[in-house]
Amino acid sequence: MTLSDLLSSNLSRDAHSAIFSVLSSDGRKGLANARLASRGLRDLVDGAIAHLTVSEPQRGCTFEEVQQLSHGGRWLQRWPQCSRLSLIGRNSAVLILGASSAPCRRITELEVSLPDASDAELSDHLPDTPSSVAGALAELLRRMPELRALQLSTPAWLSDEGGVPLEGLPHLTSLSLNHLSWLGCIGPTLAPQLTRLQVTLEGVTLEGDDEGDDVPSPADLAAALEPMAALREFVLDGGEDADDACVVLDALPPTVQRCSLLGLVWWDLSGVAYYGTLSCVFSQGVLTSCSLKAGPETYSADADATLEFLEAVLLPCTKLGQRLGLLELDMPLTNRSEEPWTAPQLLQRCDAVRASTAVCNYGGTDAPQGEKRSTLGLARILGMPSKLNVWCNMSSLLDFDIFLRPPPYADAACEGLAGGGDEGGGGGAGRGGGGASSSLAGAQHDLPDPRALLERVLEAMLSGGRECSGGDGSSNGGSSSGGGGSDNGGWSGGKGYELLLRGPAISALFAAAEQQYMEQPSNGPHDWERGVHDAVAPWVKTIRERAAPGDVGSYRPLPAVQAIVLTCSSPAAVQKAAAAARHLGADAGQGAGGGEGSGGEGGEGERESGAASSVSAEPAATAFQAALSGVLQALWDGTEPGGPGPDVVGLERLLWLMEALDVIGPKGLFNWA
């Protein structure tokens, strides 16, 4: 039996659904390819489509030709399961106007998106169609009396010039509009039946501006919402400030249970703008919870400025009762001060405060103790955040999350990473890291030895046994030794495949940096960084020259474990860089391997031949940042030996984690281009 025979047989509805599910697993592209494969597959796909999008005809096909192809207005019958229709383009409604009434009655969700053009006229070559966009839209709505949801995205002139009366839709409960002036088109019979309303502001504020003098005032907005006695959800999208947001909340009728204000904007003292969405929950007209979520334009927000903004929105709001049940800050927060902020009044009226992310600017300041106190101050006032974002845009280039899971914690044996002084070759890390000591209370628990911790990270890199808890590092963990995957490996996005270099020749490089550092009259961290760069950079430059252009990107020296991590553009680039590094080690000969490199035993081992390579070059199964975050996550969870113990909780455990980061030291995790 052929596929055509199978499809033309009397298959059950479940069989059709199963085949359609497989075909749609690749999205629209898969369905489009299936429709072109055979008539049987085309009939099967069209018979199961629930959402149909109609856009402007392709170039070279006129509307008259499209209308002829619609078979006398019966074209919509080809999609018997279609209940959701999206019309994109000024003349797309013409096709629907040619459809018979029965298929149109099946449509329960309609989206109309028209270009922002000044021409209000339709083609005059089409018979029996309205001459204007407004007329076509009115006729379209008349033919779809079963509509439950309607979304209109039209040019401003259409709504400003009277729009289309939104009436005669007895089942419509959800309405989305792209101009406030559309509110005046909602008829007296439609307003009481709406349960959800979304309005998008395009380039105007509630108070109006030079280009939108007819925007309703706050009083007009309240008057427009007042007849909506069944309204449960209201969404406003448009870039309001604190005063505008407060006006909207005050204007809501008491039936509203949820309100979302998209595109809110606020600023810190330096003029940096932050964007986000405020989601509010109400009960009998009283605000019970409030969540502020950062928009995609906002990487992190200043905690002081954010709380000031929320105070300006919520404290004057008539919907706020004596207490607010929950205040949620769903964004990465930074704290520039060490203690109390400017919004104590709002926080005192909250039964619970929940912060999603605290940003620890690791290595981004010359006062690491102040950075820790600022992060601890944020956690002390807002409560323990859900995760700590470790971020450094200095020489380390780190960006990953550690989830601050609550107790109970596992009780792993406290051996393997704790205590211990520096051993041969690892002395450089302590100079950049600031040591393990701290004057802060609660930091009396043993901190991990930097060399032991980084050795565990290197093991995770090679075994692939750790996964990144968050951040860009999770994208770098693909297999570097395999030949599959994209050739660029995400290289254009700043990510890539990694190669781990160790061995006697690498140890000799750090020994030279150590010697240069000791010869400096003032042994500061910048002197140590300069010494490492002067020793390692020429080596990496030679590897780049021997590999193909663009194969080797940034590199990360790890003095504590006598290793270098190279970032490469593809699996093939990893192999070429590894060969270049081995050849360079062989060229260096016994002179490069004669030092006391205690960290030099790599995955390949020493070669017996005198000309053999003194460099171990191993492709990483997991990126360094992913492995580092995985090890730190395991220490927090208590599943990795060397953690603070299950009895250390809350702020004390958070302090231990930040002290552990300082042990490694940002200056011991250089990352250079």
WOVEN-V579006 format. One line per field, one symbol per residue. ss: DSSP state (H for helix, E for strand, C for the rest). psi: psi as a letter, one per 30 degrees, with the letter a starting at -180 (. if undefined). A space follows every 10 residues. Layout:
ss->???
psi->???
This chain:
ss->CCHHHHHHCC CCHHHHHHHH HHHHHHHHHH HHHHHHHCHH HHHHHHHHCC EEEECCCCCC CCHHHHHHHC CCCCHHHHCC CCCEEEEECC CCHHHHHCCC HHHHHCCCEE EEECCCCCCC ECCCCCCCCC CEHHHHHHHH HHCCCCCCEE EEECCHHHHH CCCCCECCCC CCCEEEECCH HHHHHECHHH HCCCCEEEEE CCCCCCCCCC CCCCCCCHHH HHHHHHCCCC CCEEEEECCC CHHHHHHHHH HCCCCCCEEE EEEEEEECCC CCEEEEEEEE EEECCEEEEE EEEECCCCCC EEHHHHHHHH HHHHCCCCCE CCCECEEEEE EEEECCCCCC CCCHHHHHCE CCEEEEEEEE ECCCCCCHHH HHHHHHHHHH HHCCCCEEEE EECCCCCEEE EEECCCCCCC CCCCCCCECC CCCCCCHHHH HHHCCCCCCC CCCCCCCECH HHHHHHHHHH HHHCCCCCCC CHHHHHCCCC CCCCCCCCCC HHHCCCEEEE EECHHHHHHH HHHHHHHHCC CCCCHHHHHH HHHHHHHHHH HHHHHHCCCC CEEEEEEEHH HCEEEEEECC HHHHHHHHHH HHHHHHHHHH HHHCCCCCCC CCCCCCCCCC CCCCCEEEEC CCCHHHHHHH HHHHHHHCCC CCCCCCCCCH HHHHHHHHHH HHHHCHHHCC CEC
psi->kleeeeefli kleeeeeeee eeeffgaeee eeeeefelee eeeeeeffkf kkkjlkllkf jleeeeeefg hhggefffif gjfkkkjjle gffeeeffll eeeeffkfkk kjjklilfjg klkgfkkhll fleeeeeeee eefifgkekk kkjllefeef gfbkkilgif fkfkkklgkf ffeffjlffe effkfkkkkk kjglleflaf fhfgkkleee eeeefefifg kfkkkkjghl aeeeeeeeef fklffkfkkk jlglkllafg gkkkkakjkk kljhgkkflk kjkklffjel kkeeeeeeee efeeefkffk aekkekjkji lkkljflfak agheeeefgk ekkkkekkkj ijgglfifee eeeeeeeeee eflklflkjj kkgbfeikjl kkkiklllll ilkhleflak lklkfgfeee effglflkfk kfhgkklkke eeeeeeeeee eefgfkkkfl lffffgglkf flfalkefgg efgglallkk klleeeeeef eeeeeeeffk ejileeeeee eeefeeeeee eeeeefllkf ekclljkief ghlkkkklfl eeeeeeeeee eeeeeeeeaf efgfliifgf jafflkkekf glkgkkjkkk fkleeeeeee eeeeeefgfk kgaflffjlb eeeeeeeeee efeekefghl jl.
